[in-house]
Amino acid sequence: MKKLLVTTCNILAVITIGIIAFLLSSGVMRLFTIIDNEISFTLTYVLSMSFMLVGVWLYNRFVAHGKEKTMVRVAGFNPITLLWGLVLIVALSVVLAPLMRLLPEVKTDVPTGLVSMLCVVVVAPIFEEVLFRAKVFSIFSSTLSPLGAALSSALLFGVMHSNVAVALEAFLIGIVLSYIYILKGSIFAPILLHIMNNIVAYVIMIFKYQDRTIEDFIGDLSIFSTIYIVSAVVVLLGAIHVGYIFIKAYRVIAQGGELVDVSRGKRGDDNKE
């Protein structure tokens, strides 16, 4: 009961920090009325995420006392892992395609200049992964298992994306990114994977394909059905491995080890003195 209460307080605290960060950035931006739309979009995002990152870091350090430090191993640059993560995300998008047609989607007007492109493709993944996969995850790890912390941080990651369709996909992608983070023991892995995902999303946005699913692009129902079945198998295999990694992480933590030990191939029993 106590853990549930603390976890609820942590969720409300992170949401409150996010709201305050947005209000602060909006207040600061009102001081600059002659900035064009692209610069305004980029500065608003950078300011709000900076305020939120600082707020979450302070809350984690002085209130939540999160157990996990940000992992920064060079193993995060492993190309095979990044390719596997991208395949899993694409397969997930294919499986979700029929559902996406049924959910309401609010179009977002994102500038298409160089500065905004760099913001969406590079800056946003760095901010969001450090914030959600590292700091928010650390906050929830003080009361939850690695899986619980991943689900909670992914939930807030989804909520941040505002509309229902994008939020659902962002929530599931957030779980994949947490899995990749633990699998390689490095924040570099989810950052690079997030960059790759945002490149695809930005290209789709540039060419005005937001309203179209992969089914629309393929056209032929039999071909799409084959791709869908293959994607479903990939997602199933991915879910099995995701579950295995989180169970392994739980055992390592339960035996007094560190989360980074999961990527080093250590078992819980190896951490006993």
C-alpha positions as CSV (number, residue, x, y, z in Angstrom):
1,M,0.0,0.0,0.0
2,K,2.8,2.4,0.9
3,K,4.6,1.7,-2.4
4,L,1.4,2.3,-4.4
5,L,0.9,5.7,-2.6
6,V,4.5,6.7,-3.2
7,T,4.3,5.7,-6.9
8,T,1.1,7.7,-7.3
9,C,2.8,10.7,-5.7
10,N,5.8,10.2,-8.1
11,I,3.5,10.2,-11.1
12,L,1.6,13.3,-10.0
13,A,4.9,15.0,-9.2
14,V,6.3,14.3,-12.7
15,I,3.1,15.5,-14.4
16,T,3.1,18.7,-12.2
17,I,6.8,19.3,-13.1
18,G,5.9,19.0,-16.8
19,I,3.0,21.4,-16.5
20,I,5.1,24.0,-14.6
21,A,7.9,23.5,-17.2
22,F,5.4,24.2,-20.0
23,L,4.0,27.3,-18.3
24,L,7.5,28.7,-17.6
25,S,8.6,28.2,-21.2
26,S,5.5,29.8,-22.5
27,G,6.0,32.8,-20.1
28,V,9.6,33.2,-21.3
29,M,8.6,33.0,-25.0
30,R,6.1,35.8,-24.5
31,L,9.1,38.1,-24.1
32,F,10.2,37.4,-27.6
33,T,7.4,38.5,-30.0
34,I,9.4,39.0,-33.2
35,I,10.7,35.4,-33.5
36,D,9.6,33.5,-36.5
37,N,7.5,30.4,-36.2
38,E,10.3,27.9,-36.7
39,I,12.6,29.5,-34.1
40,S,9.7,29.9,-31.7
41,F,8.8,26.2,-32.0
42,T,12.3,25.1,-31.3
43,L,13.0,27.4,-28.4
44,T,9.7,26.6,-26.8
45,Y,10.5,22.9,-26.9
46,V,14.1,23.3,-25.7
47,L,13.0,25.5,-22.8
48,S,10.2,23.4,-21.7
49,M,12.2,20.2,-21.8
50,S,15.2,21.9,-20.1
51,F,12.9,23.1,-17.2
52,M,11.3,19.7,-16.9
53,L,14.7,17.8,-17.0
54,V,16.0,20.1,-14.2
55,G,12.9,19.7,-12.2
56,V,12.8,15.9,-12.5
57,W,16.5,15.7,-11.7
58,L,16.0,17.7,-8.5
59,Y,12.9,15.7,-7.5
60,N,14.8,12.4,-8.1
61,R,17.8,13.5,-6.2
62,F,16.2,15.1,-3.1
63,V,12.7,13.5,-2.9
64,A,12.4,10.2,-4.7
65,H,16.0,9.0,-4.2
66,G,15.9,6.9,-7.3
67,K,18.1,3.8,-7.3
68,E,19.3,3.8,-10.8
69,K,22.1,6.0,-12.3
70,T,22.1,6.8,-16.0
71,M,23.9,4.0,-17.9
72,V,26.3,5.3,-20.6
73,R,28.2,2.2,-21.8
74,V,29.7,2.3,-25.4
75,A,27.7,-0.9,-26.0
76,G,24.8,1.4,-26.7
77,F,26.3,1.9,-30.2
78,N,25.8,-1.8,-31.2
79,P,24.4,-1.7,-34.8
80,I,22.8,-5.1,-34.5
81,T,20.8,-4.1,-31.4
82,L,19.8,-0.8,-33.1
83,L,18.6,-2.7,-36.2
84,W,16.7,-5.1,-34.1
85,G,15.0,-2.3,-32.2
86,L,14.1,-0.5,-35.4
87,V,12.6,-3.7,-36.9
88,L,10.6,-4.2,-33.7
89,I,9.2,-0.7,-33.8
90,V,8.3,-0.9,-37.5
91,A,6.6,-4.3,-36.9
92,L,4.7,-2.8,-34.0
93,S,3.5,0.1,-36.3
94,V,2.3,-2.4,-38.9
95,V,0.4,-4.4,-36.2
96,L,-1.2,-1.2,-34.9
97,A,-2.1,0.1,-38.3
98,P,-5.8,-1.2,-38.3
99,L,-6.3,0.2,-34.8
100,M,-4.9,3.6,-35.8
101,R,-7.7,4.0,-38.4
102,L,-10.2,3.9,-35.6
103,L,-8.5,6.4,-33.2
104,P,-9.0,10.1,-33.6
105,E,-5.8,12.0,-34.4
106,V,-5.1,15.6,-34.0
107,K,-2.7,17.0,-36.6
108,T,0.3,18.9,-35.3
109,D,1.7,21.8,-37.3
110,V,5.5,21.4,-37.1
111,P,7.7,23.8,-39.1
112,T,9.7,22.1,-41.8
113,G,12.9,24.2,-41.8
114,L,16.4,23.1,-41.0
115,V,16.3,24.2,-37.3
116,S,13.0,22.5,-36.6
117,M,14.2,19.4,-38.4
118,L,17.3,19.2,-36.2
119,C,15.0,19.8,-33.1
120,V,12.7,16.9,-34.0
121,V,15.3,14.5,-35.3
122,V,18.2,15.1,-32.9
123,V,17.5,17.4,-30.0
124,A,14.1,15.8,-29.1
125,P,15.4,12.2,-28.9
126,I,18.3,13.3,-26.6
127,F,16.1,15.3,-24.3
128,E,13.3,12.7,-24.1
129,E,15.5,9.7,-23.6
130,V,17.6,11.3,-20.9
131,L,14.3,12.5,-19.3
132,F,12.1,9.4,-19.6
133,R,14.4,6.4,-20.0
134,A,17.0,7.6,-17.4
135,K,15.6,10.1,-14.9
136,V,11.9,9.3,-14.8
137,F,12.8,5.6,-14.9
138,S,15.1,6.2,-11.9
139,I,12.3,7.9,-10.0
140,F,9.9,5.0,-10.4
141,S,12.7,2.4,-9.7
142,S,12.6,3.6,-6.1
143,T,9.3,1.8,-5.5
144,L,8.7,-0.4,-8.6
145,S,10.4,-3.3,-10.4
146,P,12.3,-2.5,-13.6
147,L,9.2,-3.5,-15.6
148,G,7.0,-1.3,-13.5
149,A,9.4,1.6,-13.8
150,A,9.5,1.1,-17.6
151,L,5.7,0.9,-17.9
152,S,5.2,4.1,-15.8
153,S,7.9,6.1,-17.6
154,A,6.5,4.9,-21.0
155,L,3.0,5.9,-19.9
156,L,4.1,9.5,-19.1
157,F,6.1,9.5,-22.4
158,G,2.9,8.6,-24.2
159,V,0.8,11.2,-22.4
160,M,3.3,13.9,-23.4
161,H,2.4,13.2,-27.1
162,S,-1.1,14.6,-26.5
163,N,-3.4,12.9,-28.9
164,V,-4.7,9.4,-28.4
165,A,-3.3,7.7,-31.6
166,V,0.2,9.1,-31.2
167,A,0.1,8.5,-27.4
168,L,-0.7,4.8,-27.7
169,E,2.1,4.2,-30.2
170,A,4.5,6.3,-28.1
171,F,3.6,4.3,-25.0
172,L,4.5,1.0,-26.7
173,I,7.6,2.5,-28.3
174,G,8.6,3.8,-24.9
175,I,8.5,0.2,-23.6
176,V,10.7,-0.9,-26.5
177,L,13.2,1.9,-25.8
178,S,13.3,1.0,-22.1
179,Y,14.0,-2.6,-23.1
180,I,16.8,-1.5,-25.4
181,Y,18.2,0.7,-22.6
182,I,18.4,-2.2,-20.2
183,L,19.5,-4.7,-22.8
184,K,22.6,-2.7,-23.7
185,G,23.0,-0.9,-20.4
186,S,23.4,2.5,-22.1
187,I,21.3,5.6,-22.8
188,F,23.1,5.9,-26.2
189,A,21.1,2.9,-27.5
190,P,17.6,4.4,-27.0
191,I,18.8,7.8,-28.1
192,L,20.1,6.5,-31.4
193,L,17.0,4.3,-31.9
194,H,14.7,7.3,-31.1
195,I,16.6,9.4,-33.7
196,M,16.1,6.7,-36.3
197,N,12.4,6.5,-35.6
198,N,12.0,10.3,-35.7
199,I,13.8,10.5,-39.0
200,V,11.1,8.2,-40.5
201,A,8.3,10.1,-38.7
202,Y,9.7,13.4,-40.0
203,V,9.9,12.2,-43.6
204,I,6.3,11.0,-43.4
205,M,5.2,14.4,-42.0
206,I,7.1,16.4,-44.7
207,F,5.4,14.5,-47.5
208,K,2.0,14.9,-45.8
209,Y,1.5,11.1,-45.2
210,Q,0.2,11.4,-41.6
211,D,-3.3,10.3,-42.6
212,R,-2.0,7.2,-44.4
213,T,-1.1,3.8,-42.9
214,I,1.2,1.2,-44.3
215,E,-1.9,-0.6,-45.6
216,D,-2.6,2.5,-47.8
217,F,0.9,2.5,-49.2
218,I,0.9,-1.2,-50.1
219,G,-2.6,-1.3,-51.6
220,D,-2.7,-5.0,-52.3
221,L,-4.6,-6.7,-49.4
222,S,-2.9,-10.1,-49.8
223,I,0.6,-8.5,-49.7
224,F,-0.4,-6.5,-46.6
225,S,-1.8,-9.6,-45.0
226,T,1.5,-11.4,-45.4
227,I,3.5,-8.4,-44.1
228,Y,1.0,-8.2,-41.2
229,I,1.5,-11.8,-40.2
230,V,5.3,-11.5,-40.4
231,S,5.1,-8.3,-38.3
232,A,2.9,-10.0,-35.7
233,V,5.4,-12.9,-35.4
234,V,8.2,-10.3,-35.0
235,V,6.2,-8.5,-32.3
236,L,5.5,-11.8,-30.5
237,L,9.1,-12.8,-30.5
238,G,10.1,-9.3,-29.4
239,A,7.5,-9.4,-26.5
240,I,9.0,-12.7,-25.3
241,H,12.5,-11.3,-25.3
242,V,11.3,-8.1,-23.7
243,G,9.7,-10.2,-20.9
244,Y,12.8,-12.2,-20.5
245,I,15.0,-9.1,-20.1
246,F,12.7,-7.5,-17.5
247,I,12.5,-10.8,-15.5
248,K,16.3,-11.0,-15.6
249,A,16.5,-7.3,-14.5
250,Y,14.1,-8.0,-11.6
251,R,16.2,-10.9,-10.4
252,V,19.5,-9.0,-10.7
253,I,18.0,-6.1,-8.7
254,A,16.4,-8.4,-6.1
255,Q,19.8,-10.0,-5.5
256,G,21.4,-6.6,-4.8
257,G,22.9,-6.1,-8.2
258,E,22.8,-3.1,-10.5
259,L,20.7,-2.7,-13.6
260,V,23.8,-2.4,-15.7
261,D,24.7,-6.0,-14.7
262,V,21.9,-7.2,-17.0
263,S,23.7,-6.0,-20.1
264,R,27.0,-7.5,-18.8
265,G,25.4,-10.9,-18.7
266,K,25.4,-11.3,-14.9
267,R,22.7,-13.2,-13.1
268,G,21.2,-12.4,-9.8
269,D,23.0,-15.2,-8.1
270,D,26.4,-13.7,-9.3
271,N,25.8,-10.6,-7.2
272,K,25.6,-12.4,-3.9
273,E,28.5,-11.9,-1.6
